[in-house]
């Protein structure tokens, strides 16, 4: 496949040829077929190149003929890109995988042709000079766009020598291909790694609905008999908290930890090593010590020293807490099996057992009170209505990209249309692991577009007619991902590139983490924590126990997260020469990095091991997994602000929306935070939340 000249015009019958005629610009999924993507990509790239070329020659630069024109450019390419990459992550096929492998380097080449064009940087510099000289006045959002565009183009290499740019283009293309390859191979590996159980007795301890879901998963994968335990993207698997048979727990845990490192066609190690080296080479060409420094410079952290200062400040206390927790779990294990040593497959089971004993709280007993639709409507949606006045109406007439996708129309407090929310809750073989939010349409006033956002989760699907009962972790994930959705839905900006979640990567998790607080809010919890059969509310003593046990097992949770964040930093602070050449060196490097960081705690696996760390090798979090902890500083401080101002009140939601959610990336996010909080963020609320500093009681 080759990129054609700019004369290419897309066949009008192609569903991507014009903006969708459906509500809110929802793509015409019923009409889109696999053969529509390739010509739409090619036409979209050609058209955007022609649009940018016209901008470069359109007289002296102004806001309208340069900044606004750039924002208008690329609409066709954006339409097809948004749909295609949502589809490949949510409902991929071998044909789409092959097309992605072809398209990825072409998109890299396309973006490089624009971003590395010195004429574009020169035009932006000319515009900045005209602004400084008083010839041109920019709106505030345009002034911020000019600042970020100039910075970004320089970071990408627009001012580099031609021979350096040639090397950058080759590296960018290779990196794009490797990231695509990693994600595709890992999905196949994840499907192959699911654990098939043929003896029902081995599922002892698993709730009846979870057993039914495992049977459904086996049937979906073509197994006439047996139960399939599908693996989540994390190292630690949720089913380990319930399975009583230690040998079965070991099988599941070990299957999880060896993903991508078993040899054969689904081994990811050669790909990730080449990827780390290519990123390091690119960073060097751009004048950075390593890829981590390149990434930090684009965020609010600015330096890897600042990143490491936060992570390493927390690591010793977190690891110490985890070791103390392990002592108690070891005692519980010994009571069941004298002489046994606590292992990774034991931790979730005995953590849950000790929690039951200490707090009279049983995760399996909670699940009948956490039915999916009730949690969504009376929990997630209710909190959003209470805070922001927005309402949700299901639209079964709107067709999604998969039969399991549900569409909800969202209206503002004044009943004006606000956008569409698409919910894709269930796991399937065609969906990558984890949970995420995508935009299909970005809110912006320039084109008059309202947002269409998607939340993807990986909840096991029960048999038809059975309720979907959630674990508490899945409830938190629902609230978290909907926080991202709110960032997109409540966006109120003029320019598409500043819409919703288009903020520095190390603060993109901030609104989503804030939204988790409403899962715990007693008034919200009382609405959704209702027994799915009897209608009885969750017992008050259970609710009290949940609230008082929030710090329980936080040593484990914090250590496993920090291990992954520090592992990401370790890989991406290597120079090209330091990257191992042998795939068998991956595990040794990982072990040494965790030991050096002080987070190598026995029985506590890194949240992701290197070979299945899709966030950083197949996704957009390379050298940026620290962002969850960095953003949690803002999150914990903001949760404190809500608490100081009486919590779930419309006035608070409106203030948060006006200061941050509605403004997207139209200005300095840290300045927006200061406007809300009246000061810079402080780390103390985060450390207290995580149990990393001594507190009263």
BAVEXMAR-373942 format. One line per field, with one value per residue (C-alpha): residue number from 1; x, y, z. Coordinates in steps of 0.1 Angstrom, whole numbers, padded with zeros to 4 digits. Layout:
i NUM, ...
u X, ...
v Y, ...
w Z, ...
This chain:
i 1, 2, 3, 4, 5, 6, 7, 8, 9, 10, 11, 12, 13, 14, 15, 16, 17, 18, 19, 20, 21, 22, 23, 24, 25, 26, 27, 28, 29, 30, 31, 32, 33, 34, 35, 36, 37, 38, 39, 40, 41, 42, 43, 44, 45, 46, 47, 48, 49, 50, 51, 52, 53, 54, 55, 56, 57, 58, 59, 60, 61, 62, 63, 64, 65, 66, 67, 68, 69, 70, 71, 72, 73, 74, 75, 76, 77, 78, 79, 80, 81, 82, 83, 84, 85, 86, 87, 88, 89, 90, 91, 92, 93, 94, 95, 96, 97, 98, 99, 100, 101, 102, 103, 104, 105, 106, 107, 108, 109, 110, 111, 112, 113, 114, 115, 116, 117, 118, 119, 120, 121, 122, 123, 124, 125, 126, 127, 128, 129, 130, 131, 132, 133, 134, 135, 136, 137, 138, 139, 140, 141, 142, 143, 144, 145, 146, 147, 148, 149, 150, 151, 152, 153, 154, 155, 156, 157, 158, 159, 160, 161, 162, 163, 164, 165, 166, 167, 168, 169, 170, 171, 172, 173, 174, 175, 176, 177, 178, 179, 180, 181, 182, 183, 184, 185, 186, 187, 188, 189, 190, 191, 192, 193, 194, 195, 196, 197, 198, 199, 200, 201, 202, 203, 204, 205, 206, 207, 208, 209, 210, 211, 212, 213, 214, 215, 216, 217, 218, 219, 220, 221, 222, 223, 224, 225, 226, 227, 228, 229, 230, 231, 232, 233, 234, 235, 236, 237, 238, 239, 240, 241, 242, 243, 244, 245, 246, 247, 248, 249, 250, 251, 252, 253, 254, 255, 256, 257, 258, 259, 260, 261, 262, 263, 264, 265, 266, 267, 268, 269, 270, 271, 272, 273, 274, 275, 276, 277, 278, 279, 280, 281, 282, 283, 284, 285, 286, 287, 288, 289, 290, 291, 292, 293, 294, 295, 296, 297, 298, 299, 300, 301, 302, 303, 304, 305, 306, 307, 308, 309, 310, 311, 312, 313, 314, 315, 316, 317, 318, 319, 320, 321, 322, 323, 324, 325, 326, 327, 328, 329, 330, 331, 332, 333, 334, 335, 336, 337, 338, 339, 340, 341, 342, 343, 344, 345, 346, 347, 348, 349, 350, 351, 352, 353, 354, 355, 356, 357, 358, 359, 360, 361, 362, 363, 364, 365, 366, 367, 368, 369, 370, 371, 372, 373, 374, 375, 376, 377, 378, 379, 380, 381, 382, 383, 384, 385, 386, 387, 388, 389, 390, 391, 392, 393, 394, 395, 396, 397, 398, 399, 400, 401, 402, 403, 404, 405, 406, 407, 408, 409, 410, 411, 412, 413, 414, 415, 416, 417, 418, 419, 420, 421, 422, 423, 424, 425, 426, 427, 428, 429, 430, 431, 432, 433, 434, 435, 436, 437, 438, 439, 440, 441, 442, 443, 444, 445, 446, 447, 448, 449, 450, 451, 452, 453, 454, 455, 456, 457, 458, 459, 460, 461, 462, 463, 464, 465, 466, 467, 468, 469, 470, 471, 472, 473, 474, 475, 476, 477, 478, 479, 480, 481, 482, 483, 484, 485, 486, 487, 488, 489, 490, 491, 492, 493, 494, 495, 496, 497, 498, 499, 500, 501, 502, 503, 504, 505, 506, 507, 508, 509, 510, 511, 512, 513, 514, 515, 516, 517, 518, 519, 520, 521, 522, 523, 524, 525, 526, 527, 528, 529, 530, 531, 532, 533, 534, 535, 536, 537, 538, 539, 540, 541, 542, 543, 544, 545, 546, 547, 548, 549, 550, 551, 552, 553, 554, 555, 556, 557, 558, 559, 560, 561, 562, 563, 564, 565, 566, 567, 568, 569, 570, 571, 572, 573, 574, 575, 576, 577, 578, 579, 580, 581, 582, 583, 584, 585, 586, 587, 588, 589, 590, 591, 592, 593, 594, 595, 596, 597, 598, 599, 600, 601, 602, 603, 604, 605, 606, 607, 608, 609, 610, 611, 612, 613, 614, 615, 616, 617, 618, 619, 620, 621, 622, 623, 624, 625, 626, 627, 628, 629, 630, 631, 632, 633, 634, 635, 636, 637, 638, 639, 640, 641, 642, 643, 644, 645, 646, 647, 648, 649, 650, 651, 652, 653, 654, 655, 656, 657, 658, 659, 660, 661, 662, 663, 664, 665, 666, 667, 668, 669, 670, 671, 672, 673, 674, 675, 676, 677, 678, 679, 680, 681, 682, 683, 684, 685, 686, 687, 688, 689, 690, 691, 692, 693, 694, 695, 696, 697
u 0000, 0013, 0001, -0014, -0012, -0035, -0059, -0075, -0112, -0131, -0160, -0191, -0207, -0180, -0195, -0165, -0168, -0190, -0199, -0224, -0261, -0270, -0276, -0245, -0224, -0225, -0207, -0229, -0217, -0243, -0229, -0192, -0174, -0138, -0131, -0141, -0112, -0082, -0095, -0108, -0074, -0056, -0080, -0079, -0041, -0040, -0066, -0050, -0016, -0033, -0051, -0018, -0001, -0027, -0022, 0015, 0010, -0020, -0003, 0008, -0002, -0032, -0054, -0079, -0057, -0032, -0044, -0081, -0073, -0051, -0079, -0103, -0078, -0079, -0116, -0119, -0088, -0100, -0134, -0118, -0090, -0114, -0136, -0108, -0087, -0117, -0127, -0093, -0091, -0127, -0136, -0106, -0103, -0073, -0082, -0082, -0050, -0034, -0047, -0035, 0000, -0001, -0017, 0005, 0037, 0017, 0001, 0035, 0049, 0019, 0022, 0060, 0054, 0034, 0051, 0087, 0080, 0102, 0078, 0050, 0073, 0085, 0049, 0041, 0072, 0062, 0027, 0042, 0064, 0033, 0015, 0045, 0047, 0010, 0000, -0022, -0043, -0052, -0081, -0069, -0074, -0056, -0027, -0024, -0026, 0002, 0024, 0018, 0022, 0055, 0068, 0055, 0069, 0103, 0102, 0093, 0122, 0108, 0140, 0164, 0188, 0174, 0196, 0184, 0148, 0153, 0165, 0135, 0111, 0125, 0124, 0089, 0077, 0094, 0081, 0046, 0049, 0064, 0037, 0010, 0028, 0031, -0006, -0017, 0006, -0003, -0040, -0035, -0013, -0039, -0065, -0042, -0033, -0068, -0070, -0094, -0107, -0124, -0133, -0160, -0146, -0115, -0137, -0147, -0152, -0161, -0196, -0223, -0226, -0188, -0189, -0216, -0196, -0166, -0188, -0201, -0165, -0156, -0186, -0178, -0143, -0156, -0151, -0180, -0171, -0152, -0149, -0125, -0109, -0100, -0071, -0074, -0046, -0031, -0007, -0030, -0062, -0095, -0106, -0076, -0095, -0122, -0106, -0100, -0078, -0042, -0031, -0057, -0047, -0011, -0020, -0039, -0012, 0016, -0004, -0007, 0029, 0044, 0023, 0044, 0075, 0068, 0086, 0069, 0048, 0032, 0064, 0066, 0101, 0120, 0094, 0096, 0134, 0136, 0109, 0128, 0160, 0142, 0126, 0160, 0176, 0148, 0152, 0190, 0184, 0160, 0186, 0173, 0192, 0166, 0129, 0117, 0132, 0116, 0082, 0084, 0093, 0059, 0039, 0035, 0063, 0089, 0118, 0124, 0140, 0106, 0089, 0114, 0112, 0075, 0077, 0108, 0094, 0064, 0082, 0100, 0068, 0047, 0070, 0073, 0035, 0033, 0058, 0038, 0007, 0025, 0032, -0005, -0013, 0015, -0001, -0035, -0019, -0001, -0034, -0047, -0015, 0014, 0048, 0035, 0052, 0031, 0032, 0017, -0012, -0020, -0020, -0055, -0071, -0057, -0061, -0098, -0099, -0083, -0105, -0135, -0123, -0111, -0140, -0167, -0166, -0167, -0162, -0182, -0211, -0210, -0215, -0252, -0256, -0236, -0256, -0243, -0273, -0281, -0246, -0246, -0280, -0283, -0246, -0225, -0253, -0269, -0237, -0232, -0267, -0263, -0231, -0236, -0274, -0269, -0294, -0292, -0317, -0309, -0312, -0317, -0324, -0288, -0265, -0231, -0200, -0208, -0242, -0231, -0227, -0254, -0260, -0272, -0282, -0269, -0287, -0275, -0294, -0313, -0324, -0301, -0284, -0249, -0236, -0237, -0222, -0215, -0211, -0192, -0190, -0182, -0150, -0147, -0119, -0118, -0113, -0079, -0077, -0082, -0106, -0104, -0123, -0123, -0137, -0155, -0165, -0147, -0168, -0159, -0177, -0156, -0173, -0204, -0198, -0211, -0191, -0196, -0175, -0170, -0162, -0148, -0145, -0138, -0165, -0172, -0204, -0230, -0253, -0283, -0309, -0286, -0276, -0242, -0228, -0197, -0167, -0159, -0129, -0151, -0174, -0144, -0134, -0169, -0167, -0131, -0137, -0169, -0147, -0129, -0162, -0173, -0141, -0152, -0190, -0186, -0160, -0170, -0142, -0139, -0110, -0110, -0074, -0082, -0114, -0119, -0091, -0066, -0045, -0009, -0007, 0004, -0029, -0053, -0061, -0069, -0107, -0112, -0096, -0116, -0148, -0139, -0148, -0185, -0184, -0176, -0200, -0226, -0255, -0246, -0237, -0271, -0288, -0269, -0258, -0291, -0296, -0305, -0332, -0347, -0343, -0328, -0301, -0266, -0265, -0254, -0227, -0212, -0212, -0195, -0169, -0162, -0156, -0134, -0114, -0103, -0067, -0067, -0041, -0029, 0007, 0002, -0019, 0007, 0037, 0024, 0016, 0049, 0067, 0051, 0057, 0093, 0098, 0085, 0110, 0138, 0133, 0128, 0158, 0182, 0204, 0204, 0236, 0222, 0191, 0197, 0200, 0189, 0152, 0163, 0177, 0143, 0134, 0168, 0166, 0132, 0142, 0173, 0152, 0126, 0153, 0172, 0139, 0132, 0098, 0109, 0086, 0081, 0046, 0039, 0042, 0044, 0010, 0023, 0054, 0074, 0063, 0026, 0029, 0006, 0002, 0038, 0047, 0013, -0005, 0003, 0019, 0055, 0076, 0043, 0028, 0038, 0009, -0016, 0003, 0012, -0024, -0035, -0018, -0043, -0070, -0065, -0062, -0094, -0113, -0103, -0117, -0150, -0151, -0143, -0173, -0199, -0193, -0220, -0235, -0245, -0225, -0193, -0199, -0205, -0173, -0153, -0168, -0162, -0126, -0114, -0137, -0153, -0120, -0102, -0067, -0076, -0051, -0026, -0041, -0021, -0033, -0069, -0062, -0049, -0080, -0101, -0080, -0066, -0030, -0006, -0014, 0001, 0011, -0001, -0037, -0023, 0002, -0024, -0049, -0023, -0013, 0022, 0025, 0015, -0020, -0041, -0061
v 0000, 0034, 0069, 0084, 0120, 0147, 0143, 0112, 0117, 0093, 0075, 0093, 0059, 0053, 0059, 0080, 0103, 0128, 0134, 0109, 0118, 0100, 0116, 0134, 0122, 0086, 0066, 0045, 0012, -0007, 0005, 0004, -0027, -0036, -0026, 0010, 0017, 0016, 0040, 0063, 0063, 0070, 0098, 0113, 0115, 0129, 0155, 0167, 0170, 0192, 0213, 0219, 0228, 0254, 0268, 0272, 0295, 0315, 0349, 0364, 0341, 0350, 0331, 0323, 0313, 0293, 0281, 0277, 0264, 0237, 0228, 0223, 0202, 0164, 0159, 0129, 0113, 0119, 0102, 0070, 0069, 0072, 0044, 0021, 0022, 0019, -0012, -0028, -0025, -0034, -0059, -0068, -0094, -0109, -0089, -0057, -0067, -0070, -0037, -0020, -0034, -0018, 0015, 0022, 0031, 0051, 0072, 0077, 0088, 0111, 0128, 0132, 0149, 0176, 0178, 0178, 0203, 0233, 0256, 0249, 0257, 0288, 0300, 0295, 0314, 0342, 0343, 0344, 0374, 0392, 0386, 0400, 0430, 0438, 0430, 0401, 0395, 0359, 0346, 0329, 0293, 0302, 0317, 0285, 0264, 0285, 0279, 0242, 0237, 0256, 0235, 0202, 0207, 0215, 0184, 0163, 0175, 0202, 0223, 0194, 0190, 0172, 0141, 0139, 0142, 0113, 0091, 0103, 0093, 0059, 0055, 0068, 0043, 0014, 0024, 0026, -0009, -0024, -0010, -0024, -0058, -0059, -0053, -0078, -0106, -0099, -0102, -0136, -0146, -0135, -0157, -0187, -0182, -0185, -0215, -0243, -0262, -0296, -0306, -0284, -0292, -0272, -0241, -0245, -0210, -0193, -0178, -0195, -0167, -0166, -0203, -0197, -0170, -0193, -0219, -0192, -0182, -0218, -0222, -0189, -0202, -0235, -0258, -0283, -0289, -0272, -0238, -0211, -0187, -0157, -0135, -0098, -0075, -0073, -0097, -0105, -0122, -0115, -0152, -0159, -0142, -0169, -0202, -0225, -0250, -0238, -0258, -0241, -0207, -0215, -0225, -0193, -0171, -0187, -0185, -0148, -0141, -0159, -0142, -0130, -0148, -0184, -0186, -0193, -0171, -0151, -0142, -0104, -0099, -0095, -0069, -0049, -0049, -0035, -0010, 0002, 0006, 0025, 0049, 0055, 0062, 0087, 0105, 0108, 0123, 0149, 0159, 0139, 0116, 0089, 0083, 0089, 0124, 0130, 0120, 0139, 0171, 0170, 0167, 0186, 0167, 0182, 0160, 0124, 0137, 0150, 0117, 0096, 0119, 0112, 0074, 0068, 0089, 0065, 0032, 0025, 0030, 0011, -0019, -0018, -0019, -0048, -0068, -0061, -0073, -0104, -0114, -0115, -0135, -0160, -0167, -0173, -0196, -0216, -0222, -0239, -0255, -0259, -0252, -0235, -0203, -0174, -0171, -0147, -0170, -0170, -0133, -0124, -0155, -0148, -0111, -0117, -0142, -0119, -0090, -0111, -0119, -0084, -0064, -0091, -0083, -0109, -0098, -0128, -0118, -0082, -0093, -0100, -0063, -0050, -0057, -0040, -0020, -0009, 0003, 0022, 0039, 0044, 0048, 0062, 0081, 0093, 0108, 0126, 0139, 0151, 0169, 0183, 0181, 0159, 0130, 0098, 0081, 0048, 0048, 0012, 0025, 0036, 0009, 0004, -0013, -0046, -0060, -0057, -0020, 0002, 0038, 0065, 0100, 0127, 0159, 0189, 0204, 0228, 0197, 0207, 0178, 0172, 0140, 0103, 0077, 0042, 0014, -0018, -0037, -0073, -0093, -0112, -0128, -0099, -0073, -0064, -0066, -0038, -0008, 0024, 0054, 0064, 0094, 0088, 0125, 0153, 0181, 0214, 0246, 0252, 0224, 0224, 0189, 0173, 0144, 0107, 0088, 0051, 0032, -0003, -0028, -0065, -0079, -0116, -0121, -0143, -0167, -0150, -0141, -0141, -0109, -0094, -0092, -0072, -0073, -0042, -0036, -0037, -0011, 0012, 0007, 0017, 0049, 0055, 0051, 0071, 0099, 0099, 0099, 0129, 0147, 0142, 0148, 0180, 0195, 0230, 0242, 0259, 0239, 0202, 0196, 0209, 0189, 0168, 0145, 0163, 0174, 0165, 0128, 0129, 0146, 0128, 0103, 0131, 0135, 0098, 0092, 0120, 0103, 0071, 0089, 0087, 0049, 0052, 0081, 0067, 0085, 0071, 0036, 0034, 0038, 0012, -0014, -0033, -0071, -0079, -0104, -0093, -0055, -0053, -0027, -0038, -0043, -0011, -0029, -0040, -0005, 0007, -0021, -0012, 0025, 0016, -0010, 0013, 0013, -0025, -0042, -0008, -0019, -0045, -0022, 0006, -0016, -0035, -0002, 0014, -0017, -0013, 0025, 0021, -0008, 0014, 0041, 0016, 0004, 0039, 0054, 0032, 0044, 0024, 0007, -0004, -0022, -0060, -0080, -0114, -0120, -0142, -0111, -0094, -0112, -0106, -0069, -0067, -0084, -0062, -0030, -0039, -0048, -0015, 0004, -0013, -0028, -0064, -0078, -0115, -0126, -0091, -0092, -0060, -0050, -0057, -0077, -0065, -0090, -0081, -0044, -0033, 0002, 0010, -0013, -0014, 0017, 0053, 0052, 0046, 0062, 0076, 0049, 0072, 0094, 0075, 0083, 0118, 0126, 0110, 0139, 0162, 0137, 0133, 0170, 0176, 0149, 0168, 0200, 0182, 0170, 0205, 0218, 0192, 0167, 0157, 0191, 0206, 0237, 0217, 0199, 0231, 0246, 0215, 0215, 0252, 0252, 0219, 0194, 0218, 0235, 0204, 0213, 0249, 0263, 0254, 0225, 0233, 0269, 0255, 0235, 0265, 0284, 0257, 0250, 0284, 0270, 0245, 0208, 0192, 0155, 0150, 0138, 0112, 0099, 0097, 0080, 0053, 0048, 0061, 0085, 0080, 0092, 0094, 0062
w 0000, -0009, -0001, -0033, -0044, -0031, -0061, -0046, -0038, -0016, -0032, -0019, -0011, 0015, 0050, 0060, 0030, 0048, 0085, 0097, 0093, 0125, 0159, 0173, 0143, 0156, 0129, 0106, 0120, 0102, 0069, 0077, 0063, 0065, 0029, 0037, 0060, 0036, 0010, 0037, 0054, 0021, 0011, 0045, 0046, 0011, 0018, 0051, 0033, 0007, 0034, 0053, 0021, 0014, 0049, 0044, 0014, 0026, 0031, 0064, 0093, 0114, 0139, 0112, 0083, 0104, 0138, 0130, 0096, 0112, 0135, 0106, 0086, 0087, 0095, 0072, 0086, 0121, 0113, 0101, 0126, 0156, 0144, 0132, 0163, 0186, 0166, 0166, 0204, 0211, 0184, 0164, 0136, 0118, 0087, 0108, 0124, 0090, 0079, 0111, 0104, 0070, 0081, 0112, 0093, 0067, 0095, 0110, 0077, 0072, 0106, 0101, 0068, 0086, 0120, 0106, 0079, 0088, 0069, 0094, 0124, 0106, 0100, 0137, 0147, 0123, 0139, 0174, 0162, 0148, 0181, 0201, 0178, 0182, 0146, 0156, 0187, 0196, 0216, 0248, 0235, 0203, 0222, 0242, 0210, 0194, 0225, 0226, 0188, 0187, 0216, 0202, 0167, 0182, 0204, 0174, 0154, 0131, 0136, 0132, 0102, 0072, 0078, 0114, 0102, 0078, 0108, 0129, 0101, 0099, 0137, 0140, 0114, 0131, 0165, 0152, 0136, 0168, 0190, 0168, 0167, 0205, 0210, 0184, 0197, 0233, 0226, 0209, 0239, 0264, 0246, 0246, 0283, 0297, 0321, 0312, 0341, 0335, 0370, 0386, 0421, 0412, 0411, 0448, 0464, 0431, 0432, 0412, 0387, 0382, 0375, 0350, 0334, 0331, 0315, 0291, 0283, 0275, 0252, 0235, 0228, 0214, 0244, 0246, 0282, 0310, 0325, 0311, 0335, 0314, 0324, 0332, 0320, 0355, 0370, 0399, 0388, 0406, 0408, 0431, 0460, 0459, 0447, 0477, 0458, 0462, 0431, 0409, 0422, 0414, 0378, 0372, 0388, 0369, 0336, 0342, 0350, 0320, 0293, 0265, 0277, 0269, 0236, 0203, 0180, 0209, 0227, 0229, 0242, 0210, 0199, 0232, 0232, 0197, 0207, 0238, 0217, 0189, 0214, 0231, 0197, 0188, 0222, 0216, 0182, 0197, 0224, 0254, 0276, 0272, 0263, 0298, 0297, 0264, 0278, 0311, 0292, 0276, 0308, 0340, 0356, 0332, 0344, 0353, 0385, 0395, 0385, 0405, 0435, 0439, 0432, 0453, 0482, 0484, 0476, 0510, 0531, 0506, 0506, 0544, 0546, 0522, 0542, 0574, 0556, 0544, 0580, 0588, 0556, 0564, 0597, 0581, 0555, 0581, 0599, 0568, 0556, 0581, 0566, 0535, 0524, 0512, 0474, 0449, 0443, 0480, 0486, 0472, 0488, 0523, 0520, 0514, 0542, 0567, 0556, 0563, 0598, 0606, 0591, 0588, 0551, 0523, 0487, 0474, 0497, 0483, 0447, 0449, 0459, 0430, 0399, 0368, 0356, 0392, 0397, 0364, 0367, 0405, 0411, 0382, 0364, 0396, 0409, 0376, 0377, 0413, 0405, 0371, 0364, 0334, 0326, 0306, 0283, 0267, 0229, 0217, 0182, 0178, 0164, 0180, 0165, 0183, 0194, 0231, 0229, 0245, 0236, 0261, 0251, 0275, 0282, 0302, 0331, 0308, 0287, 0259, 0241, 0254, 0237, 0234, 0258, 0245, 0270, 0261, 0293, 0285, 0278, 0245, 0225, 0201, 0228, 0243, 0281, 0306, 0306, 0287, 0272, 0235, 0217, 0184, 0181, 0200, 0213, 0197, 0188, 0157, 0138, 0159, 0171, 0203, 0219, 0214, 0239, 0246, 0278, 0275, 0303, 0305, 0328, 0323, 0305, 0323, 0305, 0288, 0313, 0343, 0362, 0358, 0394, 0400, 0422, 0442, 0420, 0389, 0405, 0411, 0375, 0363, 0382, 0370, 0333, 0335, 0350, 0316, 0298, 0318, 0308, 0272, 0277, 0297, 0274, 0263, 0241, 0207, 0192, 0185, 0196, 0231, 0237, 0268, 0276, 0253, 0283, 0293, 0297, 0333, 0343, 0320, 0348, 0373, 0366, 0363, 0397, 0413, 0400, 0420, 0452, 0445, 0445, 0482, 0490, 0515, 0499, 0464, 0478, 0495, 0461, 0441, 0467, 0466, 0465, 0429, 0439, 0472, 0467, 0502, 0508, 0516, 0554, 0572, 0590, 0557, 0544, 0576, 0573, 0536, 0545, 0575, 0555, 0527, 0537, 0541, 0518, 0505, 0511, 0484, 0461, 0463, 0459, 0429, 0412, 0420, 0408, 0374, 0373, 0383, 0359, 0331, 0341, 0342, 0307, 0293, 0310, 0291, 0263, 0230, 0240, 0274, 0260, 0262, 0230, 0243, 0251, 0280, 0297, 0300, 0333, 0348, 0339, 0354, 0387, 0391, 0384, 0410, 0436, 0430, 0434, 0467, 0456, 0452, 0479, 0480, 0468, 0454, 0416, 0396, 0384, 0350, 0341, 0312, 0286, 0290, 0299, 0271, 0286, 0277, 0248, 0230, 0243, 0249, 0283, 0274, 0302, 0315, 0337, 0366, 0355, 0376, 0408, 0396, 0388, 0421, 0439, 0422, 0427, 0465, 0470, 0450, 0469, 0501, 0484, 0478, 0514, 0527, 0507, 0517, 0490, 0465, 0458, 0425, 0434, 0438, 0405, 0387, 0401, 0391, 0357, 0351, 0364, 0349, 0332, 0307, 0298, 0285, 0272, 0263, 0289, 0315, 0335, 0366, 0364, 0362, 0393, 0412, 0402, 0418, 0449, 0455, 0457, 0442, 0449, 0480, 0483, 0519, 0511, 0487, 0512, 0539, 0516, 0508, 0544, 0536, 0566, 0602, 0609, 0640, 0646
